[in-house]
Amino acid sequence: MTERTVMNPSARSTESIPVYRVTALRQGWLEVDRSSQTYLHGFGDAIWVPVWAYLIQGDSIPNILVDTGIHDPSWVTDAVSPCRQSSDETIIGSLRTLGLEAEDIEIVVNTHLHYDHSDNNPLFAHARFFVSRIEWDGAAEPFELQTDIYTGRWLAGKLTPFHYTLIDSKYFDIAPGIRVMQTPGHCPGIQTVLVNTAEGVAAVCGDAMNSPENIRLNTPPGIVTDVVAAMNSIHRIVANADVVLTGHDPGLEHGQFEGFPRIADFEPSIGDRRGTLHDQRVVAAVVGPA
């Protein structure tokens, strides 16, 4: 294992900001109503959507996993919605396609604690976890319409509260060029990970957006606790990123590491809008110190 990197809320680098590689790891499929993905759009249209986790790698950091995926597809089918998952779509199977084992992951960032984003946390009890304090507190007493999708597995197995670093601030640097930004709406404590990549700033945003369709249609996900906050979060993601990596994008491929969806392709006026949203932009050409 590599030596653990010291992380802090104001990480600084005197060198040029590193460029990282992000790989999409499919964690299975869910059958849902299209309106659950795009608020007020697609009622009655049943579709299959993938579930995504993402691996961040770079020369100067340990392996970072964003979200840990579905643990038990049978439970999901019985309790939430029809679910299917092949062996290479489990979190262990998907890591092995890249030559990695669970022990090779040293840091896990949970965008939020819904079952499809955190249920495999116990497999990484050796790692350090980052989650927002708002999400941590909210998951203990969730909004009544989301109770069934918080399973509590983030404290299963050998995991304890002390495994988790709780993020209090609106922005938090995991490392130079990797910044967490709070993007509430889907749930109160969801956060987006901004990553400096060869394709620009990538926003790994969990379910703050389900797919780039949320940009194209200018509408939030269909499952939200706060519609206004969700739209504001989408606008902040658009203002701060060049490419977007969402929780359920059917346009991605398992193991994809380049050619990600560019925000400008879904929002043709993005250049003009960035000029009007300068107060919301917390990164420049690359992610750096806040």
C-alpha positions in Angstrom: 0.0 0.0 0.0 1.1 3.5 -0.6 1.8 5.9 2.3 -1.3 7.6 3.5 -1.6 11.2 2.2 -2.4 13.8 4.8 -5.6 15.6 3.9 -6.9 18.9 5.3 -9.6 21.4 4.5 -7.2 23.9 3.0 -4.8 21.7 1.0 -2.2 23.7 -0.8 0.4 23.0 -3.5 3.3 25.1 -4.6 3.7 23.0 -7.7 1.3 23.0 -10.7 -2.0 21.4 -9.9 -2.0 17.7 -10.7 -4.1 16.1 -13.4 -6.0 13.1 -12.4 -7.7 10.2 -14.1 -11.4 9.3 -13.4 -12.8 5.9 -14.3 -16.5 5.1 -14.3 -17.5 1.8 -12.6 -21.0 0.5 -13.3 -22.6 -1.0 -10.2 -25.7 -2.6 -11.8 -29.0 -1.4 -13.2 -32.3 -0.1 -11.8 -35.7 -0.1 -13.5 -37.3 3.3 -12.7 -39.9 5.7 -14.0 -38.2 8.3 -16.2 -39.8 11.0 -14.0 -37.6 9.9 -11.1 -34.6 11.0 -13.2 -36.0 14.3 -14.6 -38.4 16.3 -12.5 -41.8 16.7 -14.2 -40.6 14.9 -17.3 -41.4 11.4 -18.5 -44.2 10.2 -16.3 -45.2 6.5 -16.9 -42.1 5.8 -19.0 -40.2 2.8 -17.5 -36.5 2.8 -18.2 -33.4 1.0 -17.0 -30.6 3.2 -15.7 -27.1 2.3 -14.5 -25.7 3.0 -11.1 -22.2 4.6 -11.1 -19.2 4.7 -8.8 -16.0 6.5 -9.8 -12.3 5.8 -9.2 -9.9 8.8 -9.0 -6.2 8.0 -9.6 -3.1 10.1 -9.8 0.7 9.9 -9.1 0.4 12.1 -6.0 -2.6 10.5 -4.2 -3.8 7.1 -3.0 -6.7 5.5 -4.9 -9.9 7.4 -4.2 -13.3 5.8 -4.6 -16.4 8.0 -5.0 -19.4 6.0 -3.8 -19.5 2.2 -3.3 -22.6 1.0 -5.1 -25.3 -1.6 -4.6 -24.7 -4.4 -2.0 -27.7 -6.7 -2.5 -29.6 -6.5 -5.8 -32.3 -8.9 -4.4 -33.0 -6.6 -1.5 -33.2 -3.6 -4.0 -35.7 -5.5 -6.2 -37.9 -6.3 -3.2 -37.6 -3.0 -1.4 -37.0 -0.3 -4.0 -37.2 -1.2 -7.7 -36.2 -4.0 -10.1 -32.4 -4.4 -10.0 -29.9 -6.5 -11.9 -26.1 -6.7 -11.4 -23.5 -8.9 -13.2 -20.4 -10.1 -11.4 -18.2 -7.4 -12.9 -20.7 -4.8 -11.8 -20.2 -5.5 -8.1 -17.8 -3.0 -6.5 -15.2 -5.8 -6.0 -15.7 -7.1 -9.5 -15.5 -3.7 -11.1 -12.3 -2.9 -9.3 -10.8 -6.2 -10.3 -11.3 -5.3 -14.0 -8.7 -2.6 -13.3 -6.4 -4.9 -11.4 -7.3 -3.6 -8.0 -8.7 -5.1 -4.8 -10.7 -3.4 -2.0 -7.4 -3.0 0.0 -6.0 -0.8 -2.8 -8.6 1.9 -2.0 -7.4 4.2 0.8 -10.0 7.0 0.6 -13.8 6.8 0.0 -15.9 9.9 -0.6 -19.7 9.3 -0.3 -21.6 11.8 -2.3 -24.5 10.8 0.0 -25.6 7.8 1.9 -28.5 6.4 -0.1 -28.2 2.6 -0.5 -26.9 2.7 -4.1 -24.0 5.0 -3.1 -22.9 3.7 0.3 -24.1 0.1 0.9 -20.6 -1.4 0.2 -18.8 0.9 2.6 -18.1 -2.0 5.0 -15.8 -3.6 2.3 -13.5 -0.6 2.8 -13.2 -0.5 6.6 -9.4 0.0 6.3 -10.0 3.3 4.4 -10.8 6.9 5.4 -14.2 8.1 4.5 -15.5 11.6 3.8 -19.1 12.6 4.0 -20.9 15.9 4.8 -22.0 16.4 8.4 -25.4 17.5 7.1 -25.8 14.1 5.3 -24.5 12.2 8.3 -27.0 13.8 10.7 -29.8 13.7 8.2 -29.3 10.0 7.4 -29.8 9.2 11.1 -33.3 10.8 10.9 -34.1 10.9 7.1 -36.9 12.7 5.4 -39.9 10.4 5.6 -40.2 9.8 1.9 -36.5 8.7 1.7 -36.5 6.5 4.8 -36.4 3.2 2.8 -33.3 4.2 0.8 -31.1 4.8 3.8 -30.1 1.3 5.0 -27.6 2.2 7.7 -24.9 0.0 6.1 -22.4 2.9 6.4 -22.0 1.6 10.0 -22.1 -2.1 9.3 -19.4 -4.6 9.8 -16.2 -3.0 11.3 -17.1 0.5 10.4 -17.5 3.1 13.3 -18.3 6.8 13.3 -14.5 7.4 13.7 -13.9 6.1 10.2 -15.6 9.1 8.8 -14.4 12.7 8.4 -17.5 14.9 8.5 -17.3 17.9 6.2 -18.7 21.0 7.7 -17.7 23.6 5.1 -19.3 24.5 1.8 -16.0 23.6 0.1 -13.3 21.1 1.2 -10.1 20.2 -0.5 -9.3 16.4 -0.4 -6.0 17.1 -2.2 -4.7 19.8 -4.6 -7.1 19.6 -7.6 -9.7 17.5 -5.8 -12.4 19.6 -4.1 -15.7 18.7 -2.5 -18.6 21.1 -3.0 -21.9 20.9 -1.2 -24.8 20.5 -3.7 -28.0 19.9 -1.7 -31.4 19.2 -3.2 -31.7 15.5 -4.0 -31.1 15.2 -0.2 -29.9 17.8 2.2 -26.3 16.7 2.5 -25.3 15.5 -1.0 -21.9 16.7 -2.2 -20.1 16.9 -5.5 -16.4 16.1 -6.1 -14.6 18.5 -8.5 -11.6 16.8 -10.1 -8.9 18.4 -12.3 -8.6 16.1 -15.3 -7.1 16.2 -18.8 -10.6 17.1 -20.1 -11.0 20.0 -17.6 -12.8 20.1 -14.3 -14.9 17.0 -13.9 -17.9 17.1 -11.5 -18.5 13.8 -9.9 -21.9 14.7 -8.6 -23.7 11.5 -7.4 -27.5 12.2 -7.7 -27.2 16.0 -7.6 -27.8 15.2 -11.3 -28.9 11.8 -12.6 -27.6 12.4 -16.1 -26.8 15.4 -18.4 -30.5 15.5 -19.3 -30.9 17.5 -16.1 -28.8 20.2 -17.7 -30.5 19.9 -21.1 -34.0 20.1 -19.7 -33.0 22.5 -17.0 -34.7 20.4 -14.4 -33.5 18.6 -11.2 -33.8 14.9 -10.4 -37.3 13.7 -9.7 -36.4 12.5 -6.2 -35.6 15.6 -4.2 -36.1 17.1 -0.7 -35.8 20.7 -2.0 -36.5 21.6 -5.6 -35.1 25.1 -5.4 -31.9 23.9 -3.7 -31.5 21.2 -6.4 -31.8 23.7 -9.2 -29.3 26.0 -7.5 -26.9 23.1 -7.1 -27.1 22.2 -10.8 -26.4 25.8 -11.7 -23.3 25.8 -9.4 -22.1 22.5 -10.9 -22.5 24.0 -14.4 -20.6 27.1 -13.3 -17.7 25.1 -11.9 -17.1 22.2 -14.3 -16.4 21.3 -17.9 -17.5 17.6 -17.8 -20.1 16.0 -15.7 -20.1 12.5 -14.2 -23.5 11.7 -12.7 -25.1 8.9 -10.7 -27.2 7.2 -13.4 -26.0 8.4 -16.8 -27.0 5.7 -19.4 -24.5 7.2 -21.9 -21.4 6.1 -20.1 -19.5 2.8 -20.6 -18.2 0.5 -17.9 -14.6 1.3 -17.4 -14.7 4.6 -19.3 -11.9 7.0 -18.5 -12.1 9.7 -21.2 -14.6 11.3 -23.6 -17.0 12.2 -20.7 -20.1 14.3 -21.3 -19.1 18.0 -21.8 -21.5 20.4 -20.2 -21.3 22.8 -23.2 -22.8 20.0 -25.4 -26.0 20.1 -23.2 -26.0 23.8 -22.5 -25.1 25.7 -25.6 -25.1 29.0 -23.9 -22.8 27.9 -21.1 -20.1 30.4 -22.1 -22.5 33.3 -21.6 -24.0 31.8 -18.4 -20.6 31.4 -16.8 -20.1 35.1 -17.2 -23.3 35.8 -15.2 -22.5 33.1 -12.6 -19.0 34.2 -11.7 -19.9 34.5 -8.0 -20.8 30.8 -8.0 -17.5 29.6 -9.6 -15.0 28.4 -7.0 -12.5 27.0 -9.5 -10.6 28.7 -12.3 -9.1 26.9 -15.3 -8.2 24.1 -12.9 -9.2 23.3 -9.4 -7.0 25.0 -6.9 -7.1 26.4 -3.4 -10.4 28.0 -2.4 
